[in-house]
Amino acid sequence: MSDIGQIGELNPEEVIDGLNPAQKAAVTHGEGPQLFVAGAGTGTTMVITRSIAWLIASGKAKPEEILALNFTDKAAEEMEDRVDKIMPMGYVDLWISTFHSFCQRILQEYSLHIGLPDDARLLSEVDQYLLIRNNFDRFNLDYYRPVGNPTRFVQALLKH
């Protein structure tokens, strides 16, 4: 499987070679969006990577029609590396990133279309905290406003 990207065209049968029945079913899903939910170390990245390769190899999707999102930079980079190893040269239009990076990219490309300045950006965690803390009195959140420490639950509010 690791040598597939080195030779010309990608064969859909080679992409699913060696997978168990559940993994084959996930990889060959083929129609409509698909959400993969699994714990760490269960082969999720491998299944998603092969799913991307299978969609392209079988002609079900073009690289520019595929979006793969992860929560962490490390996971997104690992997925991108694995896709690079599988795919033949020339497949550069895949969008594999974190949710945050994806949203930032959308803001950069389309901010003017939705009425935002062209330098709009997502807030970092620190900036989010400061925004909430500095404007806490503007929110109608009496339950989350303990008398002794009004900003005690800001972090919990951000995670929510």
C-alpha positions as CSV (number, residue, x, y, z in Angstrom):
1,M,0.0,0.0,0.0
2,S,2.8,2.5,0.8
3,D,4.1,2.3,-2.8
4,I,0.8,3.2,-4.5
5,G,1.6,6.8,-4.9
6,Q,4.9,6.2,-6.5
7,I,3.5,4.7,-9.7
8,G,1.1,6.4,-12.1
9,E,-2.6,5.8,-11.6
10,L,-4.2,4.8,-8.3
11,N,-6.1,1.6,-8.5
12,P,-9.3,1.5,-6.2
13,E,-8.8,-2.2,-5.5
14,E,-5.2,-1.6,-4.2
15,V,-6.5,1.1,-1.9
16,I,-8.9,-1.4,-0.1
17,D,-6.4,-4.3,-0.1
18,G,-5.8,-5.7,3.4
19,L,-8.8,-4.0,5.1
20,N,-11.3,-5.8,7.3
21,P,-15.0,-5.8,6.2
22,A,-15.9,-2.8,8.4
23,Q,-13.0,-0.8,7.2
24,K,-13.8,-1.6,3.6
25,A,-17.4,-0.5,4.1
26,A,-16.2,2.8,5.5
27,V,-13.6,3.4,2.8
28,T,-16.0,2.6,0.0
29,H,-18.9,4.6,1.4
30,G,-18.9,6.7,-1.8
31,E,-22.2,8.7,-1.6
32,G,-22.7,11.9,0.4
33,P,-20.8,13.1,3.5
34,Q,-19.3,10.7,5.9
35,L,-18.4,11.2,9.6
36,F,-15.8,8.9,11.1
37,V,-15.9,8.6,14.9
38,A,-13.5,6.3,16.7
39,G,-11.0,6.3,19.5
40,A,-7.3,6.9,19.3
41,G,-5.3,4.0,17.9
42,T,-8.2,2.3,16.2
43,G,-7.0,3.0,12.6
44,T,-9.3,6.0,11.9
45,T,-6.6,8.0,10.2
46,M,-5.7,5.0,7.9
47,V,-9.4,4.5,7.1
48,I,-9.9,8.2,6.3
49,T,-6.7,8.4,4.3
50,R,-7.7,5.3,2.2
51,S,-11.2,6.7,1.8
52,I,-9.8,9.9,0.3
53,A,-7.6,7.8,-2.0
54,W,-10.5,5.5,-2.9
55,L,-12.9,8.4,-3.7
56,I,-10.4,9.9,-6.2
57,A,-9.2,6.5,-7.6
58,S,-12.8,5.4,-8.3
59,G,-13.8,8.7,-9.9
60,K,-16.4,9.4,-7.2
61,A,-14.8,12.7,-6.3
62,K,-12.1,15.1,-7.5
63,P,-9.4,16.2,-5.0
64,E,-10.8,19.7,-4.8
65,E,-14.2,18.3,-3.7
66,I,-12.8,16.6,-0.6
67,L,-12.5,18.2,2.8
68,A,-10.9,16.4,5.7
69,L,-10.9,18.1,9.1
70,N,-9.2,17.2,12.3
71,F,-9.1,18.8,15.8
72,T,-5.3,19.1,16.2
73,D,-2.5,20.3,13.9
74,K,-0.6,17.1,14.6
75,A,-3.5,14.9,13.5
76,A,-4.1,17.0,10.4
77,E,-0.3,16.9,9.5
78,E,-0.2,13.2,10.0
79,M,-3.3,12.7,7.7
80,E,-1.8,15.0,5.1
81,D,1.5,13.0,5.2
82,R,-0.3,9.7,4.8
83,V,-2.4,11.0,1.8
84,D,0.9,12.3,0.2
85,K,2.4,8.8,0.5
86,I,-0.6,7.1,-1.1
87,M,-1.6,9.5,-3.8
88,P,0.2,9.8,-7.2
89,M,1.9,13.1,-7.9
90,G,-0.3,16.0,-8.9
91,Y,-3.1,15.7,-6.3
92,V,-2.6,19.1,-4.6
93,D,-6.1,20.4,-4.3
94,L,-7.1,18.4,-1.2
95,W,-8.2,20.4,1.8
96,I,-6.8,18.6,4.9
97,S,-6.6,20.8,7.9
98,T,-7.9,21.6,11.4
99,F,-11.3,23.1,11.9
100,H,-9.6,26.3,13.0
101,S,-7.4,26.5,9.9
102,F,-10.3,25.7,7.6
103,C,-12.4,28.5,9.1
104,Q,-9.5,30.9,8.9
105,R,-9.0,30.0,5.2
106,I,-12.7,30.6,4.5
107,L,-12.5,34.0,6.3
108,Q,-9.5,35.0,4.3
109,E,-11.0,34.0,1.0
110,Y,-14.6,35.2,1.5
111,S,-14.6,37.8,4.3
112,L,-15.6,40.7,2.0
113,H,-18.5,38.6,0.6
114,I,-20.1,38.3,4.1
115,G,-19.4,41.9,5.1
116,L,-16.3,41.4,7.2
117,P,-13.0,43.3,6.7
118,D,-10.4,41.5,4.5
119,D,-8.1,41.1,7.5
120,A,-10.7,39.3,9.6
121,R,-9.2,36.4,11.7
122,L,-10.3,33.9,14.2
123,L,-9.6,34.7,17.8
124,S,-6.9,32.7,19.7
125,E,-7.8,31.0,23.0
126,V,-6.3,33.9,24.9
127,D,-8.1,36.5,22.8
128,Q,-11.4,34.6,23.3
129,Y,-10.9,34.6,27.1
130,L,-10.1,38.3,27.2
131,L,-13.1,39.1,25.0
132,I,-15.5,37.2,27.2
133,R,-13.9,38.4,30.5
134,N,-13.9,42.1,29.4
135,N,-17.5,42.0,28.2
136,F,-19.0,39.6,30.7
137,D,-21.4,42.2,32.0
138,R,-23.0,42.5,28.5
139,F,-24.1,38.8,28.6
140,N,-27.4,37.8,30.3
141,L,-25.8,35.0,32.2
142,D,-26.8,35.3,35.8
143,Y,-26.2,31.6,36.5
144,Y,-22.6,31.8,35.4
145,R,-21.9,35.0,37.3
146,P,-20.9,34.0,40.8
147,V,-20.9,37.0,43.2
148,G,-17.5,36.3,44.6
149,N,-15.6,35.8,41.3
150,P,-17.6,37.0,38.3
151,T,-15.2,35.5,35.7
152,R,-14.8,32.1,37.4
153,F,-16.6,30.2,34.7
154,V,-15.3,32.0,31.6
155,Q,-13.1,29.0,30.6
156,A,-16.1,26.6,31.0
157,L,-18.2,29.0,28.9
158,L,-15.6,29.0,26.2
159,K,-15.4,25.3,26.1
160,H,-19.1,25.0,25.9
